[in-house]
Amino acid sequence: MAASLSNTSPQLLRARLGVFGAFTIVGFLTAIWLVNIPDIQQRTGTSHAVLGGLILLLGLGALISMQFAGLLIRRFGSRTPTLMGLGLLLVSVNLPGMASDALSLGIALFIFGLGHGLTDVAMNQHAVVVERGYRRPIMSAFHAFFSLGGALGAVAGAAGQSIHLHVSWILLGAALLGLVGTAWSAFSMLPKASEELLDLDQNPATSGETASSDHPVAPKRGRMLALALLAFLVLLSEGAANDWSALQTVERLGEPEAAAALAYGAFAAAMTIGRLLADRMSHAIGPVKVVRFGSLIAAAGMLVVVASPFYPLSLFGWLLFGLGLSGIIPQVYTAAGSIGRSDAGKTLSRVVSSGYVGLLAGPAIIGWLGGMLGLTIAFLVPFLFCVVGIFLASTVTTDKESPAEPALAVSRDAQS
């Protein structure tokens, strides 16, 4: 007799913890690289301008691997590509510490980017599958653990620097810790057979879906493009805040750098807290309202930042901006993973790629406009993008939206 896989089954509970582990590891390794940038820059003798170009190679590597992630997910399921990406990250995070010049650093960052792109798509797809098994929103919590991993990585990196460890040892120590977490994720995440059975049981009508199925292709393609646009706009806005919030506070209000840093701190803290709360909100009011009200709150927060002549009010604006943005991307990724279940990995890879382009483009666009018009005026761009998000919110409706239904038992084994 076949065993069942419900939201209380040990296998699904382990899978959820495994995805938490994957998100935490990626956040942790990303932060370890970021906090060691000054040391690596000095050791390789690269200027700010050259380093900026080399970091773009990281983004290029991520975008390239994202294009192959969907094919790997379709062939092997999402667990195997996630573990492949994590393995590449664990190896490549050490490479910047071994670089001796700009060329070797560029190669190191490109390889690190390949691991990032593959892992980002695959772990989000596995998160979609686990969320589907739970029959309630849990995606935002996974993204909150990415933020938690980033905080842990920043603390670990700072601790290593405080005792004057060589950057190579700091990176190696981070990789070894990440290896432990990866082993746990490998043990915990669902194999391809369980993913397919879970999808088949909950969506029997889509199990035989092909290019010639009765499901119209055009609406799916149009919705995918709308989700990709929404991901681009939201992550562009997030990237702009990450890089320019502190400097905008200095330029607009004349605050010292230490006080201005709290602008980013307010934004980042609100993002983390909002992600921890967004699942409950999505369960209570639905993903469309989370995106719509989130976009509205973010737009209001950015308007406060642009208009405020007072430091405390500006901090409040950054807090609102982060709180509003925090729950949007998880809803977008969940929706993308529900389009055309037979090739969901490919759809998700395109949406994640679009968001990643926005994350990379945001700082550049705001910097370019800021140079011409001032940073405060430049931040009207993310304000307008958040307004557009209000109108695109309906695109995150899932194919089968029933968060209040009891968890559906599915077979975990093909054989009885």
Solvent accessible surface area in square Angstrom, and as a share of the most:
residue,aa,sasa,rsa
1,M,219,0.98
2,A,46,0.36
3,A,45,0.35
4,S,64,0.41
5,L,1,0.01
6,S,24,0.15
7,N,40,0.21
8,T,100,0.58
9,S,10,0.07
10,P,85,0.54
11,Q,21,0.09
12,L,0,0.00
13,L,78,0.39
14,R,82,0.30
15,A,0,0.00
16,R,51,0.19
17,L,92,0.46
18,G,0,0.00
19,V,0,0.00
20,F,25,0.10
21,G,16,0.16
22,A,0,0.00
23,F,2,0.01
24,T,30,0.17
25,I,11,0.06
26,V,0,0.00
27,G,1,0.01
28,F,22,0.09
29,L,0,0.00
30,T,25,0.15
31,A,9,0.07
32,I,1,0.01
33,W,8,0.03
34,L,93,0.46
35,V,46,0.26
36,N,0,0.00
37,I,29,0.15
38,P,90,0.57
39,D,40,0.21
40,I,2,0.01
41,Q,26,0.12
42,Q,149,0.66
43,R,119,0.43
44,T,12,0.07
45,G,66,0.63
46,T,13,0.07
47,S,59,0.38
48,H,149,0.67
49,A,87,0.68
50,V,69,0.40
51,L,12,0.06
52,G,37,0.36
53,G,37,0.35
54,L,21,0.10
55,I,58,0.30
56,L,108,0.54
57,L,61,0.31
58,L,20,0.10
59,G,0,0.00
60,L,85,0.42
61,G,0,0.00
62,A,0,0.00
63,L,40,0.20
64,I,66,0.33
65,S,11,0.07
66,M,0,0.00
67,Q,94,0.42
68,F,117,0.49
69,A,0,0.00
70,G,1,0.01
71,L,108,0.54
72,L,44,0.22
73,I,14,0.07
74,R,138,0.50
75,R,153,0.56
76,F,84,0.35
77,G,5,0.05
78,S,0,0.00
79,R,68,0.25
80,T,52,0.30
81,P,0,0.00
82,T,0,0.00
83,L,43,0.21
84,M,91,0.41
85,G,0,0.00
86,L,0,0.00
87,G,29,0.28
88,L,59,0.30
89,L,1,0.00
90,L,15,0.07
91,V,97,0.56
92,S,0,0.00
93,V,1,0.00
94,N,20,0.10
95,L,48,0.24
96,P,3,0.02
97,G,9,0.09
98,M,136,0.61
99,A,13,0.10
100,S,83,0.54
101,D,66,0.34
102,A,34,0.26
103,L,133,0.66
104,S,39,0.25
105,L,0,0.00
106,G,4,0.04
107,I,95,0.48
108,A,4,0.03
109,L,0,0.00
110,F,61,0.25
111,I,50,0.25
112,F,1,0.00
113,G,0,0.00
114,L,44,0.22
115,G,0,0.00
116,H,15,0.07
117,G,0,0.00
118,L,15,0.08
119,T,0,0.00
120,D,21,0.11
121,V,0,0.00
122,A,0,0.00
123,M,4,0.02
124,N,5,0.03
125,Q,10,0.04
126,H,0,0.00
127,A,0,0.00
128,V,5,0.03
129,V,4,0.02
130,V,0,0.00
131,E,15,0.07
132,R,28,0.10
133,G,1,0.01
134,Y,6,0.02
135,R,31,0.11
136,R,94,0.34
137,P,18,0.12
138,I,1,0.01
139,M,3,0.01
140,S,0,0.00
141,A,15,0.12
142,F,0,0.00
143,H,16,0.07
144,A,2,0.02
145,F,63,0.26
146,F,68,0.28
147,S,26,0.17
148,L,78,0.39
149,G,0,0.00
150,G,19,0.19
151,A,56,0.43
152,L,90,0.45
153,G,0,0.00
154,A,39,0.30
155,V,104,0.60
156,A,37,0.29
157,G,0,0.00
158,A,54,0.42
159,A,54,0.42
160,G,7,0.07
161,Q,71,0.31
162,S,77,0.50
163,I,121,0.61
164,H,166,0.74
165,L,80,0.40
166,H,75,0.34
167,V,0,0.00
168,S,35,0.23
169,W,160,0.56
170,I,13,0.07
171,L,1,0.00
172,L,70,0.35
173,G,32,0.31
174,A,4,0.03
175,A,8,0.06
176,L,99,0.49
177,L,116,0.57
178,G,2,0.02
179,L,97,0.48
180,V,107,0.62
181,G,20,0.19
182,T,15,0.08
183,A,61,0.47
184,W,100,0.35
185,S,0,0.00
186,A,36,0.28
187,F,134,0.56
188,S,4,0.02
189,M,4,0.02
190,L,0,0.00
191,P,46,0.29
192,K,68,0.29
193,A,56,0.44
194,S,2,0.01
195,E,16,0.07
196,E,94,0.42
197,L,36,0.18
198,L,1,0.00
199,D,24,0.12
200,L,82,0.41
201,D,64,0.33
202,Q,2,0.01
203,N,15,0.07
204,P,91,0.57
205,A,87,0.68
206,T,24,0.14
207,S,64,0.41
208,G,59,0.57
209,E,19,0.09
210,T,84,0.49
211,A,98,0.76
212,S,103,0.66
213,S,35,0.23
214,D,146,0.76
215,H,66,0.29
216,P,82,0.52
217,V,73,0.42
218,A,72,0.56
219,P,81,0.51
220,K,54,0.23
221,R,137,0.50
222,G,40,0.38
223,R,52,0.19
224,M,22,0.10
225,L,107,0.53
226,A,21,0.16
227,L,0,0.00
228,A,12,0.09
229,L,83,0.41
230,L,0,0.00
231,A,0,0.00
232,F,52,0.22
233,L,11,0.05
234,V,9,0.05
235,L,17,0.08
236,L,0,0.00
237,S,0,0.00
238,E,23,0.10
239,G,2,0.02
240,A,0,0.00
241,A,0,0.00
242,N,58,0.30
243,D,87,0.45
244,W,59,0.21
245,S,0,0.00
246,A,36,0.28
247,L,87,0.44
248,Q,1,0.00
249,T,0,0.00
250,V,46,0.27
251,E,94,0.42
252,R,96,0.35
253,L,36,0.18
254,G,62,0.60
255,E,42,0.19
256,P,88,0.55
257,E,144,0.65
258,A,84,0.65
259,A,21,0.17
260,A,1,0.01
261,A,54,0.42
262,L,103,0.51
263,A,0,0.00
264,Y,89,0.34
265,G,32,0.31
266,A,20,0.16
267,F,2,0.01
268,A,31,0.24
269,A,51,0.39
270,A,4,0.03
271,M,10,0.04
272,T,40,0.23
273,I,94,0.48
274,G,6,0.06
275,R,21,0.08
276,L,97,0.48
277,L,95,0.47
278,A,6,0.05
279,D,16,0.08
280,R,187,0.68
281,M,96,0.43
282,S,2,0.01
283,H,81,0.36
284,A,79,0.61
285,I,64,0.33
286,G,10,0.10
287,P,11,0.07
288,V,27,0.16
289,K,97,0.41
290,V,15,0.09
291,V,0,0.00
292,R,87,0.32
293,F,99,0.41
294,G,8,0.08
295,S,1,0.01
296,L,93,0.46
297,I,66,0.34
298,A,0,0.00
299,A,4,0.03
300,A,45,0.35
301,G,0,0.00
302,M,0,0.00
303,L,86,0.43
304,V,37,0.21
305,V,0,0.00
306,V,18,0.11
307,A,66,0.52
308,S,3,0.02
309,P,82,0.51
310,F,130,0.54
311,Y,46,0.17
312,P,96,0.60
313,L,77,0.38
314,S,3,0.02
315,L,38,0.19
316,F,103,0.43
317,G,0,0.00
318,W,0,0.00
319,L,76,0.38
320,L,37,0.18
321,F,0,0.00
322,G,0,0.00
323,L,67,0.33
324,G,2,0.02
325,L,3,0.02
326,S,3,0.02
327,G,5,0.05
328,I,2,0.01
329,I,8,0.04
330,P,0,0.00
331,Q,10,0.04
332,V,0,0.00
333,Y,11,0.04
334,T,22,0.13
335,A,0,0.00
336,A,0,0.00
337,G,0,0.00
338,S,4,0.02
339,I,9,0.04
340,G,11,0.11
341,R,32,0.12
342,S,46,0.30
343,D,34,0.18
344,A,5,0.04
345,G,4,0.04
346,K,75,0.32
347,T,17,0.10
348,L,0,0.00
349,S,4,0.03
350,R,106,0.39
351,V,0,0.00
352,V,5,0.03
353,S,11,0.07
354,S,30,0.20
355,G,0,0.00
356,Y,28,0.10
357,V,62,0.36
358,G,0,0.00
359,L,54,0.27
360,L,54,0.27
361,A,25,0.20
362,G,0,0.00
363,P,25,0.16
364,A,68,0.53
365,I,59,0.30
366,I,0,0.00
367,G,22,0.21
368,W,164,0.57
369,L,29,0.15
370,G,12,0.12
371,G,70,0.67
372,M,113,0.50
373,L,105,0.52
374,G,21,0.20
375,L,7,0.03
376,T,16,0.09
377,I,84,0.43
378,A,1,0.01
379,F,0,0.00
380,L,62,0.31
381,V,31,0.18
382,P,0,0.00
383,F,39,0.16
384,L,100,0.50
385,F,48,0.20
386,C,7,0.04
387,V,46,0.27
388,V,60,0.35
389,G,1,0.01
390,I,35,0.18
391,F,155,0.64
392,L,31,0.15
393,A,0,0.00
394,S,63,0.41
395,T,21,0.12
396,V,1,0.00
397,T,56,0.33
398,T,28,0.16
399,D,85,0.44
400,K,104,0.44
401,E,74,0.33
402,S,26,0.17
403,P,39,0.25
404,A,93,0.72
405,E,80,0.36
406,P,118,0.74
407,A,31,0.24
408,L,69,0.35
409,A,55,0.43
410,V,5,0.03
411,S,34,0.22
412,R,81,0.30
413,D,79,0.41
414,A,90,0.70
415,Q,149,0.66
416,S,119,0.77
